[in-house]
Amino acid sequence: MELIEGDYRYQKGKTGEKISEEFLLTEGHKILYKNFRKSSGEIDIISEKGETIFFIEVKFWKSKFISPLETFHKSKILKMQRTAERFLAENVSFRSHLVSFSLISIGENKEIQFYSNLF
């Protein structure tokens, strides 16, 4: 199902990405891409800090019973890895960087949790 402007989930996703982008900038990251899409999948934000490239999934999270980390099942991991490989193949200057697959979780009160080096 394709999300279009005006769709609640689309708007929520855009809000989450904006909150995440502001957070990353305050943490010293340089935003390289937002919504990097390839046939292998999409990465919400790609950022750089020092010699590390961060491939970041952004999630709004309400559940107190399940951790947002549990959303990283095998198929999501493979999609992120394949999409990151495509990014690095197209952006040769970043090939020597360290890589971090990361998650930004945004709670109901817009509190932010940043999980890096997930896999």
N, C-alpha and C positions, 0 to 999 in steps of 0.2 A: 504494500500500500504506500503510495507516494504521498508525502506530506506537502501541503501547499500553504502559502502565506494565509494567515487568518485561522488556520487549523490550530486548535488548542495545544496539541502536542508539539507542533512546529514552533509556536510562540514560546512554549515552556522550554524547549530545547535551545532556542536563541537566547532566552534570558539566562539559562544555565551557562551557556558558552560565554556570554558577556561577563557574568560574575566571575567565572573561571579565568578569563583573560585578564581582568583587573587584578585578581589575586596573583596570577603568575607574574605580571609586570611588577607588582610590589615586591615579589620575591626575587627579582633580578633576571627573569626570563625575557628572552626576545621571542616574540610570536612570529613564526615562519609561515604557517598556514593554518587556516580554519576550514574545517569540512573538506579535508583532502580525500577525494573520491577516485577510486579505480574500480575495475571490474571485480577485484578481489575483496573490496569492502571500503569502509570509510573510517577515517580517524578524525575525531572531533577537533583536536588541536595538536599541532606539532610546534614545539618550542625548542629553543636552544638556551642553555646556561653553561657558560664555560665551555668545556670540551664534551658536553653531553647533549644528545638530542633526545627529547622527551616526546613519546607518542602517547597521547592522553585521551582517555575516554571520560566523558562528563556525564554524571548521573544525578538527578534529583532523587533523594532517598527519604522515605518516611518510616519505613519499618523499623521497629525496635527489636524485632525477633530474628531478622536475617541481616547479615552484614552485606553491604554493597560489594564487598570482595567476592561474594558467592555468585555474582553475575558473570564472573569470568570463567565460563565453561570452555571446554575444549574447542568448540567451533569458533567462539569469539576470539580466543587466543590465536588460532590459526589464521583467521581473517586479519587480525591486527598485524601479525608477523608478516603475512604475505603483502599486505598493503605497505608496511614499513619497508620491506625489501624493494618494492616498486619505487618508493620515494627515494631510497638510497641509490638505486640504479639510475634514477633521473637527476639526482643531485650529488654528483661525484665529490664535490668539495666537503661533504659531510661524512664520507666513508671512514675516515680515521677517527671519528668521534665515538665516544661510548654511547650506548643506547639504553634508554630506560622506558619500559612499558609501564604506564602510570594510569591512575584513576583519580579524578576529583569528584568527591561526593558532596552534594549540597543538601543540607537538611532543611526542615520546614521553616526554621528561623534564619535561613541563609547562612548557617554555620558551615564552614568548609573543612573537609578532611582531604589531605593530599597524600596519596599512597604511591610511592615510586618503586621501581624495580620489582614489579609484581611477578614477572616470569622472564 
